[in-house]
């Protein structure tokens, strides 16, 4: 059995672009720094060579007379006077015959002097020899070796400047790179966040904000347009589902809940009341004259009577009470909470009284109907939905037998008479 492969670790787009930009910035800055350093050293070498030749010419003019007269003391003094103030490590004056007339050498007292000499020996053309002319005739020569003191200072200051420029360039490159990176990955992160919310949470109301980059902004706009369509479709489906759910649980004529809805609500209510030790009442209502009205005036008149009866019943109830049409001319009411059975009887009386007013039918016809109401109280008359609804139905039948348009409170189940089928 082969081992399952571990999921591949994928780097984010931001890390890939960030690493690439950082590498490019470092390479570019490094190449620029190296190029500037090389150019600076070459320029410094040219300058030092030119300066050394100028020093040599200055020494020529100064020691010319001393060489002509071969005055060692004067030549040595003039040579030391100039060489000690310039970047000269070693200076020698020779006669035309090659005899050493004067010499000056800069003392090396510390490590810095050795470093300066090493730098001079590495960069300067060492040594240089210039002729001493008198009236167009060569009377001697001057040999010079450059010293790296000034060169080292110039080089260090140049390197410091290059370092500062390099740091500023690197910071600027990183800043611009990060800004560009944010301009690319920022909109993509927003797009990914909105897409994830739409997929996981069905949050189609979220939108991708505008982006500074045209292509990414177009992508975000297209995605937002897609979300608009999905949100519209989701709203349509939600409305359709709500409509279908309402149609499945409500009567199309009276817009009251149907039998299935009432029985489910009654079952949930009884479960809660059992835990809370509270009461509820079920009222079973049946029209006394509906069949005659329907046969006399037609089904349209019967429907109008049912709508009027449903409206009058609903008007007598509290907001938390439930009324449903069970079918035909039968209605059921769930009263909860119920403090005492008398409250249910009082509401039943209000419903019966509301039926005394005539109901207007088409063609200026008025009819009067009445309701017979049976009342069953939980848990006295039934502890289950079926037993409670059956007890209310039986009580309604008793009310219809005793006096149509009245009410009757159910008896204890053990005392209730046998139920006969009503016409």
N, C-alpha and C positions, 0 to 999 in steps of 0.2 A: 504494500500500500504506500503510495507516494505521499510525502509530506506536503501539506497545503502551503502554497506560496504566500509569503508575507506581502502585504500591500506595499507597493512601491512608494517610497517617500519622494514626493514631488515638491520642487521648490516653487515659491510664489513668483509671479511675474515681476513684482517689485524687487525681490532679492536678485533675480537674474539681471534686470536692467540696472539695478544699483551697482552690482558687482562689475558689470560691463562698463558703465560710465566711470566708475572709480578707476578701473584699470586703464581706460583710455586717457582719463585726466592725469593719472600718475605718469604714464608713458610720455604724454605730450609735455608735461611740466618738466620731467626729467631731461628729455631731449633738448628742450629750450634752455634749461639750466646748464647742461653740458656745453651746448653751443655757445652760450654767452660766456661761460668760463674760458673756453678755448679761444674765442675771439678776444676776450680781455687779456689773456696771457700773451697772445701774439701781439696785440697792440702795445702792451706794456713792454715787451721785449724790443719792439721797434723803437719805442720812445726811449728806453734805457740805452740802446746802442747809439741813437742819435745824440743823446745827452752826453754820453761818454766821449764822442768825437768832439763835441763842443768844448768839453773840459780840456781835452787834449789841445785844441787850438788855443784856448786861453793860456795854458801852460807854455805853449810855444812862444807866444808874444811876451810872456813874463820873463822867461829864462833866456831869451835870445841873446841879450847883451852879456849875461854871465857865461854863456857857452862860447861866445866869440872870444871873450877874454879868459876863458877857462877858469873862472872864479868859482871854486867849489862852494865856498861859504855862501856866496850870493845865490848860487843856483839852488843849493839845499834849502835856504830860507824861502826863496820864491816858490819852490816846489811844495814845501810844507804848508805855506800860506794858502795856496789854492786847494791842494789835495785834501787837507784836513777839513775843509768846509764843504766838500763835494762828496758824492757817492763814489769814492775811489778807495780801493783796497791796497793797491801797490802802484807806485809810480817811479820810473827810472829815467834819468837823462844821460844820454851817451853823446860823446863827441863824434866828429866825423870819422875818426879812426876806430870807433867802437869802444873807446874807453869810458867806463862808468864815471860820470861826473857828479851826479847827485842821486840820492834814493830816499824815498819816503814810503813807509809801510804802516797801515792802520793796525793798531794792536788788537788782538782777539782776547778779550777779558772774560767772556762768559759763553754759555751755551747759545744764547741768542746770536752772538756774533758768528759763531760757527754755522748756525742755520742760515744766516744772511749770506755768508760766503758760499755755502753749498747751493743756495738758490741762485746766486750770481754765476757760479761756475756752470750751473745747469742751463741757464737761459741766455747768458750773454756770450758774445764772441770774445773769448779770452785768449791772450791779451790783444790789444790793438797797438800798432806802431805808427806814429806820425812823424814826418820830417820837420826839422827846424831850419827855416830858410832865413838867409840874411843877404839882402840885395840880390835875390834870385839864385843864391848859391846855398846848397845844403851844408850846414855847419854842424849838424848833429841830429839826433832822433829822440823822441819821447815814447816810452812804452808804458801803457796803462792797463790796469786790471780793475774792472768795476766791482763795486761793493753792493750787496743786496739790501741795505738798510731801507732806503727809500722804496725800492722795489717791493720789499716785504710789506711795508705799510700800505702801499698802493694795492698790492695783491689782497691783503687782508680786508681792506676797506671795500675793494671791489667784490670779494667773495661775500662779505657781509651784505652788501647791497643786492647781490644776486640772490642770496638766501632770503632776504626780506621780500624781494620781488617774487621769488619762487613760492614762498608761503602765501603771499597775497594772491598769486595766480592760482595756486591750488585751492585756496578757500573760495575764490570766485568761481572756479570750475566746479567745485563741489556744490556751491550754492545754486548755480545755474542748472547743474545736473539734477539736484534734488527738486528744484522748481519744475523742471521739465518732467521729471519722474512723477511728481505729484499731479501734474497736468494730465499724464497718461493713465497712471494707476488709480488716481482718485475717482474719476468717472467710472472706471471699470469696477472698482470696489462697490460704488453705489449701485451700479447695474447688477452686480452679483448679489448684493444684499437684498435688493428689491425682488430679484428673481427667486432667491431662496425663500423670502417671505411669501411670495405668491405660490410657490410649490408646496411649502411645508404648512403654512397657516392659511392658505387661500386668501391672503390679504391683497386683493386686486385693487384696493383703493390707494395704495402707495405709488409714488411716481419717482422717476429718475430725474435729479436736478440737471440744469443746463451745464454744459461743459465748454471750456474755452477753445478746445480743438474741434474743428468743423466736423471731421469724420465721426469723432466720438459723440458730438452733440446730435448728429443725424441718427446715429445708432440709438442714442437714448430717446430721441423723439419717436422713432419707429417702435421701440419697445413700449413706450408710453401709449402709443396708439393701439398696440396689441393689448395692453392692459385695459384700455378703455373698452375695447370690444369684449374682453373676457369679463370685465365688471358688469357691462350691460347684459351679457348672456347669463351671468350668475344671478343678477337681479331678476331677469326674466324667468329663469328656472325656479328661483326662490318664490316668486309670485305664483308661478304655475303650481308649485308644490303646495303652497299655502291654500291656493284655490281648491286643488284636488283634495287636500286634507279636510278643508272646510266642507266640501261637498260630500265627502265620505262620512263625516260625523254630524252633519246638520240636515234638517228637512228642507227640501228645496222650496216648498210653498210658504212656510211660516218663518223660515230661517232659524228655527229653534233646534237645539241638539236633538239627535235621534235616539232610538232605543239603545244602540250599541254604546254611544257616548255616555248616556245616562247610567247604564249598568256599570261601565268601567269607572266612572266618577264615583258612583255609590260604593263600589268595592274598595277604592282607595280611601274614601272617607271613613268607612267602617273600620278599616285597619288602623287609621289614626285615632279614631274615637276609642277603640279598644285599649290602646296604650294610654290615652289621656283620661279614660273613665268618664267620658262625656256622652251627651244624648244627641240624637238627631231624629228627624221625622220625615216620613215619605208620604206624600199626598197623591192619591190616584184619582184622576178626574175624568169624567165621561159626560158627553153632551146628551141631554135628554130629548131634544127635538131635532137633532141634526138630520136623521133619516127622512123625516117628513119634509124638512126644508129642501133637502137635496132632491127628493122625488118631485116636489111641487114646482120648484123654480129652476132646477137644473144643476149640473155639476159646477158651473161657474159661480152660482150663488152659494153653493156649499163651500166652495173654496174661499169665497169672500167672508163667510161666517167663520171659518176656521182661522183665517188671518186676524179677524177682529177679536175672536176669543183669545188667541195667543197673545195679542197686544195687551188686552185687558189683564190677563193673568200676570204677564211680566211687569205691568205697572204696579201691582200690589206687593211685589216681592222686594226683599233687600238685595243689595248688590252682590253679596256673597251667596245668595240662594240660587238654585238651578231649576229651570223648568225645561221640559223636553216633550216633544210629540212622539208618542210611542207608536202611533199608527192610527189611521182613520180619524175618529173624533176622540181619541184617548190621549190624555196628557198625564205627566207625572212631575212632581215637585220634590226636590230635596231641600229641606230646611236645616241648616247648620250654621252656627251652633244653636241648640235648643235648650232653654233653661227649664221649661215645664211644658207639659202637653197642652195646657190652655193657650200657650202662644201659637201653637199650630192651629188650634180651633179658631182663634181670633183671626188669623190670616185666611183660613178657609171661609169664614163669614164675610170678610172683605171681598174675596173673589166672587162669592155667590152674589153679593150685593152689586158688584160691578156689572153683572149680567142683566140687571133689570132694565138698563137703558136699551132702546131698540137699536138694531144694527141696520144701517142703510145699505140697500142693494141697488143695482142698476134699475132704471125705469121707475124711480121714485117709490120703490118698494121697501118696506121696513118689516123686519122680523124680530122676534124676541126669543132667545134661547136661555137655557139654564144648565147648570152643571151639578152633577151629583159627585160628592167628594168623600173618599174614604181615607182615614188617617191611621198610620201605623208608626209607633215610636220605638226607636232603638234604645235599649235592648229588650224592653218589655214584650214587644210583639214580634220580635224576630232578631236573631243575632247574625244572620247572613243576608246578603243582598236578595237572594231568591225568596227566602222566607219573609223578609220585611216587605218586599214588593207584593208577594202573594197575600200577606195580611192586609195591606192597604187595598188591594183589589177586592178582597172579600168584604172589607168594611165599606167600600164604595157600592158594592152590590146590595149590602144591607141598607145603605142610605137610599138607593134607588127604589128598593121595595117599600121602605117606610114612607118616604115623602120625596118625590122628585124635586131636584133643586135644593137638596139639603146636604148635611154632612153627618158622618158617623165615625166614631173612634173605635178602632179595632179592639177586640177582646183578647185575653190571654189565649194562646194557641190551644191550650188544653181544654178551654171552655167554649171555643168557637164552634158553631153549628156546621154540619156538612155543607159544602159548597155545591150549588146546583148551577147548571149551565144557563146563562141568561140569553134572552133573545136580542 
